[in-house]
Structures are given as structure tokens and as C-alpha cells.
Amino acid sequence: MAAQVDAPPVVIRRAGTLRRMWAPMREARGQPRVIVWVGIGITLLFVILAIFAPLIAPYGFDQYRTAEGVRFVKQEAPSAAHLFGTNVMSTDVLSRVVFGARTAIEVVLLSLFVSMAIGLPLGLIAGYRGGRLDRVLLLFMDALLAFPSLLFAIVIAFLLSQTFDRSMITAALAISIVYIPQYFRVVRNHVISVREEPYVEAARALGAKPNVVMRKYVLQNVIQNVPIIATLNAADAILTLAALGFLGYGIQPTEAAEWGYDIQRAISDAGAGIWWTGLFPGLAIVLLVTGLTLVGEGLNDVLNPVIRKRAIREVTLPPREPEADAEPEEASA
Amino acid sequence: MKQSASLRRYIITRLLLAIPMLWILLTIVFLLMRVAPGDPITAALGGRVPEEELQRRRHEAGYDRPLIVQYVEYLKDVATLNFGTTLVDNRPLTEVIVQNGAATLELTFFAMIVAMVSGVGIGLLAGRFRDTPIDLGGRLFGIILYAAPVFFLGFLAQLTFGKWLGWLPTSGRASPIVTYELQTHTNLFVVDSIIERNWSALRDVLLHLIMPAMVLGLVIGGVFIRLVRVNLLQTMKGDYVEAARARGVTEKRVVYKHAFKNALVPVITVMGLEFAVLLSGAVLTEQTFNWPGIGSELVRYLNNRDYVAVQGIIVFTGIVVVIVSLMIDILNAWVDPRIRY
């Protein structure tokens, strides 16, 4: 309370928020701690693959012949020259898996950014202002949320591809449509519960403008949940991107390597017993999505007060003296 | 008495809320389909039919009228369940819905059974034995299932059970002969072959069904595992569970008699959301296994740029989704008396 009246410099409060957000991570013990760190490890691995893709991948993602112009053998089993074999397009599966990480991470970051940039402010305003605006937006978002998201993404991707090329940006936009309602809902509901808290009321009573209240007091509180949703959504977005690619509405195959598209091409290989063309891109999806989910799940365990286990909680408290009965008497006296 | 009255009021309010929701969905679909460049006729048939013919058909279908008139017409059509006729192969959309929709229904129904059995079972075990290897294993299984795209699991299943072991057919709803011979009553092949008492057909149909239904069901089940586990953990912290423990009720009884039922209530809510996921998954599963469902048809018509067919399928899906979420909400309110307006 005193801190608010004294109005400490903003910089300090920022650091405080960050530290407060990080604190549960340090306090976490047991399974959640392991889960979060394993998840972070896997995710980092793919980030490294994505950043250094040209250095790690032995060939280009659309390269189908050697530098000397000799064409790669089509659907060749894994060998020393092609560790993961080659696929039906004569391209190197390993290289496509590595470059696929780059595509996935780029598209997902872009789509998360777009959906957050739209969903967060809308949820904040709708929740804080309430009234008709809130009701209309809620109805609209609920309608979007109820509908099978993949179908929406397919149709959007299809329509966008009619006017623009099937590029990374169209894929990212189609995916972000899916997640806008989710951010909106979570943020709005949280804002509504926070809106009536005493500290928000206090800020209002002190004469803070609605904008300031929303930014400084409400958002600061609500934003704590965003990392959980964002990581879980990132995991989901990778699946949506792969699904779009699988159905042929993802990124143009000449523009980037994409795991879902590769699996689609591999489905017909299954009948011939060719396993390497589908297995490796599929495993890449499973690993990256698992990694992100572990981070999100772990964070949830760590941050959700209902199910979290903290280091502090494990300590048994000293037996209490029967002062609990004495207190009300003191207060009344 | 009072209880049932408040439930009735809830149902009526919820019904009234479903109408604007449906209307918004319909409007979004309409706008999306009209934002696309060119009209449906040109998109579907352009380049294949002479310009005058295009002009005539455009006029016939009313695409040269003002948007608002088309919009009102469209709402009227949907209200009378008139979804039109596809442009590329002149099929009434009701036929697409009845025939291909039945294939999707069959697939999703069996997938849902697989999902419930695997999801609730494993989730319950994981929650019951929290922080033990069983819990970790169950959770990891759930996460990996969630992380695996349906079509990737399908690919692996086709390789293993189709190619290497040779146990199961990898594509279609039934063998060509069965499809040809089987008398259709409901378009649900399982039901049809039972009505016909054609047991060899039933065997064939079920064999075709196993892989797609298992793959889709397991993926959906992965979500249930997480959900049931977390809910069980939360209800296990409830006062009444504590009270039951204090009375000396065995842990096993506490879990199965006291906590389990309450842990399942939120599962019903999520089933509503999962239904949408199920449909999304069905599109991918159908595509993987050449299952002639409504999702395969959607993709086929999209590739042929048949806007009328796409719009019809999406609108139909929207109606189904709204009805299902309505039913789940009512079911939920019936189970949990705290949910009322």
C-alpha cells in the first residue's frame, strides 16, 4: 500500500513484476520443475536448429541434386550421404526436417504475435468496460471459438491464397484467426475478476484514468497467465500449421520446407513400406509440440495456486499456540 | 419443483442465446465467401464455359444482385435448410450431408468411444497415483498423443498394421465389393450391415473402421487424460474429500466414490469444446485414410473452388456445432445445479 502512495520509479516496479513472475519457477519443486526444464531444453534445441538451419542441414531444403548436378536417388533409404534418406521429390529428408523447424518457428511466432496483438487489447477493453461492447464481442468470439478451428483456418488460408500467394504470412494469418478468441476469452474473464479487487478500486479512487488503471493495475495482473496460454497455443499452432500443410493449404512447397506437407507426400509411401519420408518430419512435430506443451503444462502447475506444490509448502509449520481464540477478543477490546 | 423450474429457465435462456450465435456464424461465413475475389460461378467454372454461359448462370444464381439481397436470400435458404446444389458436380448439398455426413458420424462416434475409454481411464490412474511413475507415464502418454498430428499417427498405423503386419486395410470405409453390394438404409455401414444381417460385410466394415477410429480417438483421448487428471487433483483438495478421509474412508473409496464423479463434471464442459476438435481431427483422419466423409468432401470442393459446396458444408457444420454445444450446456446444467442464470 505504502509503495503505491510513494509512487516508486517505474523501472523498479517493472523489475519487481518480472521477478514476481519468475519467483514461482524458482520455488517450484518436484515434477513440475523437471517438466518445465525438459520442455525448455527441447524447445531450445529446435530454436537452435531454426537459427542455424543453413549450417546444420547438409543440403538445401529444395535441393534435389548435388553441386555437380547429379540428381539424388528418389526415395532412397537412409545412408551415409542422406542420413534420413530422400523423399519422393528427391530432396534430402534431414535437410527438410531442419529447415522445417525454421518455418514452424517463424510462422508460429508471427501468428502468436498477431493473435495477441488483437486478442489481448480487445479482451482487456471488453472486460474492463463491460456493457454492450463486451456482450457483442463475447458473442462474436464465442461463435468463432465454438467452430472447428481447423475448418476456419483452412477456409481463411484458401481465401487468402486466392489473392496473395501461399506464403508464410498467409499461413500465419490463417492460424492467428484461430487463437484470437482464446486470448480474448482468457484475458476478458480474468479482467472481470480482477476489476473489482480492492487495489483497482483504490487506484480508481485515487483518480487514475481508466487507461492507467487498465495498463498499470489490471494488465499487470492479467499478464501472468499469458505465458501459459502462449506456450500452449504455440504448441497448438505448430499442429495447425502442419494440418494446413497436410491438406495442401499451407506454404508453397517451393518457398519453404514444411513438415505437414512432407507427411502428406509420405502417406502414399506407407503402402510401399517407405518409412523414413514420413517418420522424421512427424517425429519433429511430436518433439517440438511436446517440448512446448511441457513448458506450458509445467508453468501451469507452477503458477496455478490450486494445484501447485511449492518448496515452502513442504515445510511443516511449528505447532500453533491456541492464540487463534485470543485474537478476536483483543480485536473487540 | 423449484429446481426443475430454474432448469427450464436456463434451457430457454440458453436456446435464445444460441440464435444470435448461429446468426453470427452464418454472417461470418457469408462475408468470408463474398470477400473472395470473383463470384462463385466464375471461380468454379471460369475458363471451362463460354463467357455468355457464365453470365447466364451468374444471373440465374442471383450473383449479380446487391449483396444485401443475396444475404437475406442466403439466410432464408439456411432457415429452410436449403443448402443449394454444388457447382462442379451438380449434387444437392443435402445429399452430400446425408451420405458423407454419415461416414463422418460413424468415424467420430467410434473415435469418441475410444477417446472416453482411454482418456478417462488413464487420467484417473494418473490423478489417483499422483507423482508416481504411473502419473508421469500417463501424463507423458497424454502429452505425446496430444503432440502427435492425427495424420502422423495414421501414417505410422498404416505402416505397422497395414504394410508390415498386414492386419488391417489402410483406406476407405469398406472393400469395393461390400460398398457395391451393401443395401444402404442409414448410410452408416455398421448399422446397415446389421440390419441386413450381412455378417461378412459387418466384419469388413469394422476392420476398415478400427484404424481411423483408434487413431482419431487416441488423439482426442490425450486431451481427456490431462483434463481428468487435473480435475481429479483439484477435487481431491475439496473439503468433502478431506471430510471423507477424516471419517476413515479408504483412499480407493475416496477416489472412486467421492472425487471421481465430481471430477467428471468439467469433462462434460470440455467435451463441448472437444467436439470442435473432433471435427477438425475428422477432416485430417478422413484425408489420411481416404474416408469418404464430409471433411474429405470439403477439401475436394475447396480444391475445385466450389464456393457453394464449401459454404453449404461449413454452414451445416456450424449448425451442428451450435446444437451440440447447446446440448452439452444443458446436460452440464442438469448435472451441476450450480450452473443457472
HADDOCK unambig.tbl for C-alpha pairs under 7 A between the chains (distance, minus, plus):
assign (segid A and resid 31 and name CA) (segid B and resid 131 and name CA) 6.91 0.50 0.50
assign (segid A and resid 139 and name CA) (segid B and resid 21 and name CA) 6.35 0.50 0.50
assign (segid A and resid 140 and name CA) (segid B and resid 24 and name CA) 6.52 0.50 0.50
assign (segid A and resid 143 and name CA) (segid B and resid 21 and name CA) 5.49 0.50 0.50
assign (segid A and resid 143 and name CA) (segid B and resid 24 and name CA) 6.78 0.50 0.50
assign (segid A and resid 143 and name CA) (segid B and resid 25 and name CA) 5.98 0.50 0.50
assign (segid A and resid 146 and name CA) (segid B and resid 273 and name CA) 6.58 0.50 0.50
assign (segid A and resid 146 and name CA) (segid B and resid 276 and name CA) 6.58 0.50 0.50
assign (segid A and resid 146 and name CA) (segid B and resid 321 and name CA) 6.78 0.50 0.50
assign (segid A and resid 147 and name CA) (segid B and resid 276 and name CA) 5.97 0.50 0.50
assign (segid A and resid 147 and name CA) (segid B and resid 318 and name CA) 6.33 0.50 0.50
assign (segid A and resid 147 and name CA) (segid B and resid 321 and name CA) 6.49 0.50 0.50
assign (segid A and resid 148 and name CA) (segid B and resid 276 and name CA) 4.23 0.50 0.50
assign (segid A and resid 148 and name CA) (segid B and resid 277 and name CA) 5.97 0.50 0.50
assign (segid A and resid 148 and name CA) (segid B and resid 279 and name CA) 6.30 0.50 0.50
assign (segid A and resid 148 and name CA) (segid B and resid 280 and name CA) 5.64 0.50 0.50
assign (segid A and resid 149 and name CA) (segid B and resid 280 and name CA) 6.95 0.50 0.50
assign (segid A and resid 150 and name CA) (segid B and resid 280 and name CA) 5.35 0.50 0.50
assign (segid A and resid 151 and name CA) (segid B and resid 280 and name CA) 6.42 0.50 0.50
assign (segid A and resid 159 and name CA) (segid B and resid 36 and name CA) 5.85 0.50 0.50
assign (segid A and resid 239 and name CA) (segid B and resid 149 and name CA) 6.39 0.50 0.50
assign (segid A and resid 263 and name CA) (segid B and resid 152 and name CA) 6.97 0.50 0.50
assign (segid A and resid 267 and name CA) (segid B and resid 155 and name CA) 5.93 0.50 0.50
assign (segid A and resid 270 and name CA) (segid B and resid 155 and name CA) 6.59 0.50 0.50
assign (segid A and resid 270 and name CA) (segid B and resid 158 and name CA) 6.31 0.50 0.50
assign (segid A and resid 270 and name CA) (segid B and resid 159 and name CA) 5.14 0.50 0.50
assign (segid A and resid 271 and name CA) (segid B and resid 159 and name CA) 6.82 0.50 0.50
assign (segid A and resid 271 and name CA) (segid B and resid 163 and name CA) 5.82 0.50 0.50
assign (segid A and resid 273 and name CA) (segid B and resid 159 and name CA) 6.31 0.50 0.50
assign (segid A and resid 273 and name CA) (segid B and resid 163 and name CA) 6.21 0.50 0.50
assign (segid A and resid 282 and name CA) (segid B and resid 152 and name CA) 5.69 0.50 0.50
assign (segid A and resid 285 and name CA) (segid B and resid 148 and name CA) 6.97 0.50 0.50
assign (segid A and resid 286 and name CA) (segid B and resid 144 and name CA) 6.66 0.50 0.50
assign (segid A and resid 286 and name CA) (segid B and resid 147 and name CA) 4.91 0.50 0.50
assign (segid A and resid 286 and name CA) (segid B and resid 148 and name CA) 4.95 0.50 0.50
assign (segid A and resid 289 and name CA) (segid B and resid 147 and name CA) 5.17 0.50 0.50
assign (segid A and resid 290 and name CA) (segid B and resid 143 and name CA) 6.27 0.50 0.50
assign (segid A and resid 290 and name CA) (segid B and resid 144 and name CA) 6.10 0.50 0.50
assign (segid A and resid 290 and name CA) (segid B and resid 147 and name CA) 5.49 0.50 0.50
assign (segid A and resid 306 and name CA) (segid B and resid 234 and name CA) 6.82 0.50 0.50
assign (segid A and resid 307 and name CA) (segid B and resid 234 and name CA) 6.55 0.50 0.50
